[in-house]
Amino acid sequence: MTIGGLIFPGIDQADFTGPFEVLSRLPGAEFAVVGKDLQPVHDAKGLILTPTHDFASAPLPDIFLVPGGSGVNQVMEDEESLAFIRQQTSAASITLSVCTGALVLGAAGLLKGRRATTHWAAKQFLPDLGAIPQDSRVVVDLPFVFAAGVTSGIDAALQVAALAAGEDVARQIQLYIEYAPAPPFSGGTPETSPSAVMQAVNTTLKPIVNERAAIVSRLRQTLFPHD
Amino acid sequence: MTIGGLIFPGIDQADFTGPFEVLSRLPGAEFAVVGKDLQPVHDAKGLILTPTHDFASAPLPDIFLVPGGSGVNQVMEDEESLAFIRQQTSAASITLSVCTGALVLGAAGLLKGRRATTHWAAKQFLPDLGAIPQDSRVVVDLPFVFAAGVTSGIDAALQVAALAAGEDVARQIQLYIEYAPAPPFSGGTPETSPSAVMQAVNTTLKPIVNERAAIVSRLRQTLFPHD
C-alpha cells in the first residue's frame, strides 16, 4: 500500500500529520512525503517538515493526501504543482483532501460536480471551483474523500483506512491512537462558538481569505470560461 | 510566551504535532522544537522532524511539552536527556506530557506522588515510577498536565491553552482547527473496543511493552532504592 502526501511551504502541519498518523499504520503502508523539491518546508507556524521524495521521484500512490494551510494560495496558481496533483490523483484509488486542500483540488480542475467540504472559512469558495459544498465534517464522493478543517483529517483518515483495509484495521488504529476525543469546551464550529470567538478568528483569517477570493476569481475564469 | 517541545528518534509524531498545532497559536508564542542535537529525527513511522534548538541552545520555556512513542525506551535511560528534562520542567509554569511522555517524566524522578495518566498500554508502569494512575483522558496536577494516548494531546493542549491564556483564546484555537471531532467508529479505548481489536493491538505492542517492563524495573531500583 503506497501512500503519497503532499507538503509545501505554509502547509498547516496538522492537516498532514493527523492523517499521516492514521494512514502510516495501514498494513504494509509505505508513506512518501512529497515536496516539489527535496528542501524542508516550514508550516504556517514554523514546524519543519522534510520530503522523502520530490515530484520527479514520487511513486504513484494508492492513497493520495492533499493538506491545506495558508500556503495553498501559492499552490493554487502553480501549474507544476497542479499537474503533479492531477497525475497523482488519477493514479490513486482514494484522494483525501483535508481543510483547504480541497481548494487545491478545485484549482486543478478536479472538483466539477463533486460534493465536497473544506475549512469553514473557505467553504464559500467551493462553488466557484465547481464543487457542491456539503454540511458535513467528512464527505465521501469516491475516489475523493474530503475533510473539513484541520482536525477533521483524523476522522476522515479513519474512514479512508476502513475503505482501504476494512473496519477492523481502522478500529485497531483508532485504539492505538486512543481516539476517543473529549474536547474541553463546546465549540469547534462557527455554529457552536460564541460570536466573540467567531469574530476574533474571522479577523485573524481576513487577509488570507481576501487574498484567496482574488485567486479563486482568477481561477474561475480559467476553469469555466463559458459560465 | 516561550514553548519548548522535545523531539527524539522513535517519537510518535502526533504526540508532538497535535499539541504543537494548539500551543503554537497562543498569542505571542515562540515554539522551540528541541532535540538532543540539531539532527533531524525519524518518528516511529518515518516522518522526519527537525529541531530548531539543541539542548545547549534551548530557551527556558513557559510551557514544556514531552511527547511519547516507542523511542521513550531509549530516552528513559539517557541521563543527559533526563537532566535536560528536569531543567526545563523546573523552569516551566506548565509541563505537558502526552502518551508515554509520562514515563519519561517518571524516569526523571518527577512523578513521585503525582496523579498522572499515559497511553492505556503503558498505565501499568506508572506506580513503579511513583505516580498515581488516573482513569481520565487528561489529568491536571499542576504544574503538570498529563494526556493519555496520542490524540488526547489535543484535548490536553486546549486545556493548557486555557490555563496559559484564558478560555476565550483556547476556544478561538479550537474553532480555527475545527475541533468538533466525530470519530467514524465507537472505540478508541480498551473498554469501548471489540476484544479482537484489543487483542490485535496488544499483539503489535507486546515487544515494546516487554522491553519497557525491564526498563521500568531497573529504574524503580534507582529511583526508590528503599521501597
Interface residues (C-beta under 8 A of the other chain):
Chain A: D12 Q13 A14 T17 G18 F20 E21 S24 R25 A29 F31 V33 P40 K45 G46 L47 I48 L49 T50 T52 C99 H119 W120 R137 V138 A148 G149 V150 T151 S152 I154 D155 L158 Q159 A162 E167 D168 A170 R171 Q172 Q174 L175 Y176 I177 E178 Y179 A180 P181 A182 P183 P184 F185 G187 G188 T189 P190 T192 S193 P194 A196 V197 M198 A200 V201 T204 L205
Chain B: D12 Q13 A14 T17 G18 F20 E21 S24 R25 A29 F31 V33 P40 K45 G46 L47 I48 L49 T50 T52 C99 H119 W120 R137 V138 A148 G149 V150 T151 S152 I154 D155 L158 Q159 A162 E167 D168 A170 R171 Q172 Q174 L175 Y176 I177 E178 Y179 A180 P181 A182 P183 P184 F185 G187 G188 T189 P190 T192 S193 P194 A196 V197 M198 A200 V201 T204 L205
